[in-house]
């Protein structure tokens, strides 16, 4: 079986296996990059820097979302419809019992 020719920018799995990646170095490089991006040291932010960032950016939390009124109305409507359907089903069962006996 003949292999198709490779383009210049393509590589085979065997080519990738010839160059093992040092995972420890990759992890350290990634950690260093994140520390540089966040402008912090190995021990994290100092108390003063954390307080400054808290004042500048606020707390790291998502805002509270309120439930839209249409969703609340639909939930209430669903509850009422379900209640009346159950009530009608109970009446139908009672009518069937009367017809059987």
Secondary structure, DSSP 4 states (H G I P E B T S, - for coil): -PPPPPPTT---HHHHHTS---HHHHHHHHHHHHHHHHT-BTTB--HHHHHHHHHHH--S-PPPPPPPHHHHHHHHHHHHHHHHHHHHHHHHHHHHHHHH-
